[in-house]
Amino acid sequence: MNAFDMARTAYTSPAAPIRTARSTEYTAFAKITHQLRAAAVKKKTSFPEFVKALDDNRKLWNILAGDVASANNQLPKELRAQIFYLAEFTRKHTSDILQGKADEASLIEINTSIMRGLRHEGGQE
């Protein structure tokens, strides 16, 4: 066993799952959506937690918008445009929620739809 093999085995667990970009995105959406749902239930008693969940969701969508706006992104142009639109919608809708003009249901539904697509559409990478 050489030094490279020793280093690799020292820092990896043989039982650790191999993550694909798709599964990483799914995990991020699942975590944020769960956080948003949980915070929404108690938003009247813990509004700062609700605001944080909204902000974390907005940050996730900002990251996606930046990614699909990159010339190096390999997704089809139409899909990139749709994701960018959803990021813009999320930004605007989050602002509306904070102003008391809307609720979080649409954001949760969008995230859930994205998760379904990541889980099923196109299978494994």
PyMOL commands that set and color helices and strands:
alter all, ss='L'
color gray80, all
select helices_A, chain A and resi 3-11+21-41+47-69+77-98+105-120
alter helices_A, ss='H'
color red, helices_A
deselect
rebuild
show_as cartoon
